[in-house]
Amino acid sequence: MKVMKFGGSVLHHEAGFQAMVDIVKRQDDKHVIVISAFSDITRKLNSMMHSALHQSYDIALTELHSIIQYHEMLSDVLLPNMTIFQELLKKTSTLLQRLVKGISLTKEISSRISDLILAQGEILATCFVKELLSSHEVNVGMIDSGNIIITNDVHGSAKPIEALVSHHVHTTLLPAFDEYDYIIIAGFIGKNSHGDITTMGYESSNLTAALLGSTLKAEEITIWTDVCGIRSSDPKHIVNTIAIPRLSYMQAQELANNGLKLLHHWMLDLPLKHSIPVSIANAFDDEGEKTTISNEYDEVVPTIIIRHSQDMKKYTQLFPDNELIFHISIFTQNDSIIQKIYTLASELSMNEKIIVKTFESRNMHHVIIRDHIAHYFINALHTLVEK
């Protein structure tokens, strides 16, 4: 048994859906497939909801129509038989119209209604993927994630109740494999004990995959994305990055805790507990480089994490002109590289206001720097870690 997850970075255009189909059809094990909302649909649902609250129902309705039209376009292009999905799309549109109308009239959004609205992206996505894979003769079933992922009552950041999840995995999910080779389930959402839809917060589709993989004692959890594993630096800033083939759980958690977007520390807690490998792989190059996180310890590959830090209030008094600043974190155990990092920062600080701060972890070193010299510093750092 294995678990894999596909998210919006893959499922947003025809090539991404075809890549997913190709990957699934090449598998020879039973799989749980976790799906999150397509492209930036969750953000659009959130925008629609707040347009109804702060602007008007008509503006929210326009945004809703855009969301529905996007899904209609995908179904026209990719689904030979659109009947089931179109019926769900019509019901979803009616539900969302009613909900945004209520928000527009009352000028309030309860946390329960917010979760119900935001969950619709995943609900549509799982039905769509089920119909798509079925059209390619994949023996696939679908289970409502709320029948498996039971959470507490904290809407927006609900926590799964592991004992209840385990019970439903063994009584509902596992028996479904008697009929199907693949079971699709939505990430991000669950239900509380009252049957209300809950959402588990940012990037929690990965948490769903980790939770199910750990409960099933899966052989592996694979997160399919649009990059070839965790890189030595952010490809958006550096052209020639290298893949980090292996990380220990502790190394990966340290990167997650310091802002690496591909990882979140809570998605590693359960795989660590059950010693289940987690792989980060590129759906568009599934034979290419990837990163596997496991108990196997390997040499620490120096890694640069880059974050825009305009929201870091503790540094704003040092940059009174409100210039954009960057928070650059360097993960390394190489004493020579560490020395060069601080030498470079020291040289820059003679002419520029630069703050160098080392956190408690001896593996992670931090630099806060102004936007207009960040590019130079980042490239200089990359040269250091590549030597």
C-alpha positions as CSV (number, residue, x, y, z in Angstrom):
1,M,0.0,0.0,0.0
2,K,1.3,3.5,-0.9
3,V,-0.1,7.0,-0.7
4,M,0.5,9.8,-3.2
5,K,-0.8,13.4,-3.3
6,F,-1.4,15.7,-6.3
7,G,-2.0,19.4,-5.7
8,G,-2.7,22.6,-7.6
9,S,0.9,23.0,-8.8
10,V,0.3,19.9,-11.0
11,L,-3.5,20.0,-11.6
12,H,-4.0,23.3,-13.3
13,H,-3.7,22.6,-17.0
14,E,-4.1,19.7,-19.5
15,A,-0.4,18.6,-19.3
16,G,-0.6,18.3,-15.5
17,F,-3.7,16.1,-15.6
18,Q,-2.1,13.9,-18.3
19,A,1.0,13.6,-16.2
20,M,-1.1,12.4,-13.2
21,V,-2.9,9.9,-15.3
22,D,0.4,8.5,-16.7
23,I,1.9,8.2,-13.2
24,V,-1.2,6.4,-11.8
25,K,-1.3,4.0,-14.7
26,R,2.3,3.0,-14.2
27,Q,1.8,1.9,-10.6
28,D,1.6,-1.8,-9.7
29,D,0.5,-1.3,-6.0
30,K,-2.7,-0.3,-4.4
31,H,-2.7,3.5,-3.7
32,V,-4.6,6.1,-1.8
33,I,-4.6,9.2,-3.9
34,V,-5.0,12.5,-2.1
35,I,-6.2,15.4,-4.2
36,S,-6.3,19.1,-3.4
37,A,-8.1,21.9,-5.2
38,F,-7.0,22.8,-8.7
39,S,-4.7,25.7,-9.4
40,D,-5.5,28.7,-7.1
41,I,-9.2,27.8,-6.6
42,T,-9.0,27.9,-2.8
43,R,-7.7,31.5,-3.0
44,K,-10.5,32.4,-5.5
45,L,-13.1,30.9,-3.2
46,N,-11.7,33.0,-0.3
47,S,-11.7,36.1,-2.5
48,M,-15.3,35.5,-3.5
49,M,-16.4,35.0,0.1
50,H,-14.8,38.3,1.2
51,S,-16.1,40.2,-1.8
52,A,-19.6,39.2,-0.6
53,L,-18.7,40.5,2.9
54,H,-16.9,43.7,2.0
55,Q,-18.2,44.7,-1.5
56,S,-21.3,43.3,-3.1
57,Y,-23.1,40.1,-4.0
58,D,-22.8,41.0,-7.7
59,I,-19.0,41.1,-7.4
60,A,-18.9,37.8,-5.5
61,L,-21.2,36.3,-8.1
62,T,-18.9,37.3,-10.9
63,E,-16.0,35.6,-9.1
64,L,-18.2,32.5,-8.6
65,H,-19.0,32.3,-12.3
66,S,-15.3,32.5,-13.1
67,I,-14.6,29.5,-10.8
68,I,-17.5,27.5,-12.3
69,Q,-16.4,28.3,-15.9
70,Y,-12.8,27.2,-15.2
71,H,-14.1,23.8,-14.1
72,E,-16.5,23.6,-17.0
73,M,-13.6,24.3,-19.4
74,L,-11.5,21.5,-17.8
75,S,-14.4,19.1,-18.1
76,D,-15.0,20.0,-21.8
77,V,-11.4,19.3,-22.6
78,L,-10.6,16.3,-20.4
79,L,-13.8,14.3,-19.6
80,P,-15.4,12.2,-22.2
81,N,-18.4,11.7,-20.0
82,M,-19.2,14.9,-18.2
83,T,-22.6,14.0,-16.7
84,I,-21.7,13.2,-13.1
85,F,-19.2,16.0,-12.8
86,Q,-21.6,18.5,-14.4
87,E,-24.3,17.6,-12.0
88,L,-22.0,18.2,-9.0
89,L,-20.8,21.5,-10.6
90,K,-24.4,22.6,-10.8
91,K,-25.2,21.7,-7.2
92,T,-22.0,23.4,-6.1
93,S,-22.8,26.6,-7.9
94,T,-26.3,26.7,-6.4
95,L,-24.9,26.1,-2.9
96,L,-22.2,28.8,-3.3
97,Q,-24.7,31.3,-4.7
98,R,-26.9,30.7,-1.6
99,L,-24.0,31.1,0.8
100,V,-22.5,34.2,-0.7
101,K,-26.0,35.8,-0.8
102,G,-26.3,35.1,2.9
103,I,-22.9,36.7,3.6
104,S,-23.8,39.7,1.5
105,L,-27.1,40.2,3.4
106,T,-25.8,39.5,7.0
107,K,-22.3,41.0,6.5
108,E,-20.8,38.2,8.5
109,I,-19.0,34.9,7.9
110,S,-19.1,32.2,10.5
111,S,-16.1,29.9,10.7
112,R,-18.4,27.0,9.8
113,I,-19.6,28.7,6.6
114,S,-16.1,29.7,5.7
115,D,-14.9,26.1,5.9
116,L,-18.0,24.9,3.9
117,I,-17.1,27.4,1.1
118,L,-13.4,26.7,1.0
119,A,-13.9,23.0,1.0
120,Q,-15.8,23.1,-2.4
121,G,-12.5,23.3,-4.3
122,E,-11.4,19.9,-3.0
123,I,-14.9,18.4,-3.4
124,L,-15.0,19.4,-7.1
125,A,-11.4,18.3,-7.6
126,T,-11.8,14.8,-6.2
127,C,-14.9,14.1,-8.3
128,F,-13.2,15.4,-11.4
129,V,-10.1,13.3,-10.9
130,K,-12.2,10.2,-10.2
131,E,-14.1,10.7,-13.5
132,L,-10.9,11.4,-15.4
133,L,-9.1,8.3,-14.1
134,S,-12.1,6.2,-14.8
135,S,-12.2,7.4,-18.3
136,H,-8.7,6.0,-18.7
137,E,-9.8,2.6,-17.5
138,V,-8.2,3.0,-14.0
139,N,-10.1,0.9,-11.4
140,V,-10.7,3.8,-9.0
141,G,-13.1,4.6,-6.2
142,M,-13.7,7.7,-4.2
143,I,-14.5,8.2,-0.5
144,D,-15.7,11.4,1.2
145,S,-12.8,12.5,3.3
146,G,-15.2,13.5,6.0
147,N,-16.0,9.8,6.5
148,I,-12.3,9.2,7.3
149,I,-10.8,12.4,8.6
150,I,-12.6,13.2,11.9
151,T,-11.4,16.4,13.5
152,N,-12.0,18.6,16.4
153,D,-14.3,21.6,16.2
154,V,-11.7,24.3,15.4
155,H,-12.8,25.5,12.0
156,G,-10.0,26.8,9.8
157,S,-7.3,24.9,11.7
158,A,-9.0,21.7,12.7
159,K,-6.8,18.9,14.1
160,P,-7.5,15.3,13.1
161,I,-8.4,12.9,16.0
162,E,-5.9,10.1,15.3
163,A,-7.9,7.3,17.1
164,L,-11.1,8.1,15.1
165,V,-9.2,8.4,11.9
166,S,-7.5,5.0,12.5
167,H,-10.9,3.5,13.2
168,H,-12.5,4.8,9.9
169,V,-9.4,3.9,7.9
170,H,-9.8,0.3,9.0
171,T,-13.5,0.1,8.8
172,T,-14.2,2.2,5.7
173,L,-11.0,2.9,3.6
174,L,-9.3,-0.5,3.7
175,P,-12.4,-2.5,2.8
176,A,-12.9,-0.4,-0.3
177,F,-9.7,-1.9,-1.8
178,D,-11.5,-5.2,-2.1
179,E,-13.2,-3.5,-5.1
180,Y,-10.8,-0.9,-6.2
181,D,-7.1,-0.5,-6.9
182,Y,-7.1,3.2,-6.1
183,I,-9.1,5.2,-3.7
184,I,-9.3,9.0,-4.1
185,I,-9.8,11.2,-1.1
186,A,-9.7,15.0,-0.6
187,G,-6.9,16.6,1.2
188,F,-7.4,19.7,3.4
189,I,-10.9,18.8,4.7
190,G,-12.5,16.6,7.2
191,K,-15.6,16.6,9.4
192,N,-16.2,17.1,13.1
193,S,-18.3,14.9,15.3
194,H,-21.4,16.9,14.4
195,G,-20.9,16.2,10.7
196,D,-19.9,19.7,9.8
197,I,-17.1,20.2,7.3
198,T,-13.8,21.4,8.7
199,T,-10.6,22.5,7.1
200,M,-7.2,21.9,8.6
201,G,-5.3,25.0,7.5
202,Y,-2.6,25.9,5.0
203,E,-1.0,23.1,3.0
204,S,-3.0,20.5,5.0
205,S,-3.5,18.3,1.9
206,N,0.0,17.1,2.7
207,L,-1.0,16.5,6.2
208,T,-3.9,14.3,5.0
209,A,-1.4,12.3,2.9
210,A,0.9,11.9,5.9
211,L,-1.9,11.0,8.2
212,L,-3.4,8.3,5.9
213,G,0.1,7.0,5.0
214,S,1.0,6.6,8.7
215,T,-2.3,5.1,9.7
216,L,-2.1,2.6,6.8
217,K,1.6,1.8,7.6
218,A,2.2,2.6,3.9
219,E,5.5,1.7,2.1
220,E,5.9,5.3,1.0
221,I,4.2,8.7,0.7
222,T,4.9,10.6,-2.5
223,I,4.1,14.3,-2.8
224,W,3.9,15.1,-6.5
225,T,4.6,18.7,-7.4
226,D,6.2,20.7,-10.2
227,V,9.9,20.7,-9.0
228,C,12.5,17.9,-9.0
229,G,12.7,17.5,-5.2
230,I,14.0,19.9,-2.6
231,R,16.7,22.1,-4.2
232,S,19.8,23.6,-2.8
233,S,18.2,27.0,-3.3
234,D,15.0,28.6,-4.5
235,P,14.8,28.1,-8.3
236,K,12.9,31.4,-8.6
237,H,16.1,33.2,-7.5
238,I,18.9,30.8,-8.6
239,V,19.1,29.1,-12.0
240,N,21.5,26.3,-11.4
241,T,20.3,24.6,-8.3
242,I,20.9,21.0,-7.3
243,A,18.5,18.4,-5.9
244,I,19.0,17.1,-2.4
245,P,18.5,13.3,-2.9
246,R,18.1,12.4,0.8
247,L,17.2,14.0,4.1
248,S,16.7,12.6,7.5
249,Y,13.4,13.5,9.2
250,M,15.2,15.8,11.6
251,Q,17.0,17.7,8.8
252,A,13.7,18.0,6.8
253,Q,11.9,19.3,9.9
254,E,14.6,21.9,10.5
255,L,14.2,23.1,6.9
256,A,10.4,23.1,7.3
257,N,10.6,25.1,10.6
258,N,12.7,27.7,8.8
259,G,10.4,28.4,5.9
260,L,11.0,25.8,3.2
261,K,7.6,26.0,1.3
262,L,7.6,22.4,0.1
263,L,7.6,21.1,3.7
264,H,5.7,21.7,6.9
265,H,6.9,20.2,10.2
266,W,3.5,18.6,11.1
267,M,3.4,16.7,7.8
268,L,6.6,14.9,8.9
269,D,5.7,14.1,12.5
270,L,3.6,11.0,11.8
271,P,5.9,9.5,9.1
272,L,8.8,10.0,11.5
273,K,6.8,8.2,14.2
274,H,6.1,5.2,11.9
275,S,9.4,5.4,9.8
276,I,7.5,5.9,6.5
277,P,9.6,7.5,3.7
278,V,8.2,10.7,2.2
279,S,9.3,11.6,-1.3
280,I,9.0,15.0,-3.1
281,A,8.9,14.4,-6.8
282,N,8.2,16.2,-10.1
283,A,5.0,14.9,-11.8
284,F,6.3,16.3,-15.1
285,D,9.6,14.4,-14.8
286,D,8.7,11.3,-12.7
287,E,11.9,9.5,-13.6
288,G,14.0,12.6,-12.7
289,E,15.6,13.8,-9.5
290,K,13.6,13.7,-6.2
291,T,14.1,14.0,-2.5
292,T,13.4,11.2,-0.1
293,I,13.0,11.9,3.6
294,S,13.6,8.9,5.8
295,N,15.5,7.5,8.8
296,E,18.6,7.1,6.7
297,Y,21.0,9.8,7.7
298,D,23.0,11.4,5.0
299,E,25.4,14.3,4.7
300,V,23.8,17.7,5.1
301,V,23.6,19.4,1.7
302,P,23.9,23.1,2.1
303,T,20.5,24.7,1.4
304,I,19.4,28.3,1.0
305,I,15.9,29.3,2.0
306,I,14.7,32.7,0.9
307,R,11.7,34.5,2.3
308,H,10.2,37.9,1.7
309,S,10.1,39.4,5.2
310,Q,8.0,42.5,4.9
311,D,5.6,41.1,7.5
312,M,8.4,40.5,10.1
313,K,7.5,43.3,12.6
314,K,10.5,42.6,14.8
315,Y,12.8,43.9,12.1
316,T,10.8,46.9,10.8
317,Q,12.3,49.3,13.3
318,L,15.7,48.6,11.8
319,F,14.4,49.5,8.3
320,P,12.3,52.6,8.9
321,D,11.8,53.4,5.2
322,N,9.6,50.3,4.8
323,E,11.9,48.9,2.1
324,L,11.3,45.2,1.3
325,I,13.6,43.0,3.2
326,F,14.6,39.3,2.7
327,H,15.1,36.7,5.4
328,I,17.8,34.3,4.1
329,S,18.4,31.0,6.0
330,I,21.4,28.8,5.2
331,F,21.3,25.2,6.3
332,T,24.8,23.8,6.6
333,Q,27.2,22.0,9.0
334,N,30.3,22.9,6.9
335,D,32.5,25.1,9.1
336,S,34.2,26.6,6.1
337,I,30.9,27.7,4.5
338,I,29.7,29.0,7.8
339,Q,32.8,31.2,8.2
340,K,32.5,32.5,4.6
341,I,28.8,33.3,5.2
342,Y,29.7,35.6,8.1
343,T,32.7,37.0,6.3
344,L,30.5,38.0,3.3
345,A,27.8,39.5,5.6
346,S,30.5,41.4,7.5
347,E,31.9,42.9,4.3
348,L,28.5,44.0,3.1
349,S,27.6,45.5,6.5
350,M,30.4,48.0,6.2
351,N,28.4,49.8,3.6
352,E,24.8,48.6,4.1
353,K,22.5,48.0,7.0
354,I,22.6,44.3,7.4
355,I,21.6,42.1,10.3
356,V,23.2,38.7,10.9
357,K,21.4,36.5,13.4
358,T,22.2,32.9,14.4
359,F,19.3,31.0,15.8
360,E,19.7,28.3,18.4
361,S,20.1,25.5,15.9
362,R,23.7,25.1,15.0
363,N,22.8,23.9,11.5
364,M,20.8,27.0,10.5
365,H,22.2,30.5,9.9
366,H,20.2,33.6,9.2
367,V,20.7,36.9,7.4
368,I,18.2,39.8,7.2
369,I,19.0,42.0,4.3
370,R,17.6,44.9,2.2
371,D,15.9,44.1,-1.1
372,H,18.3,46.0,-3.4
373,I,21.4,44.0,-2.4
374,A,19.6,40.6,-1.7
375,H,20.2,39.4,-5.2
376,Y,23.9,39.9,-5.0
377,F,24.1,38.3,-1.6
378,I,21.9,35.3,-2.7
379,N,24.1,34.6,-5.7
380,A,27.3,34.9,-3.7
381,L,25.9,32.4,-1.1
382,H,25.0,30.0,-3.9
383,T,28.5,30.2,-5.2
384,L,29.8,29.4,-1.7
385,V,27.6,26.3,-1.2
386,E,28.2,24.9,-4.7
387,K,32.0,24.8,-4.2
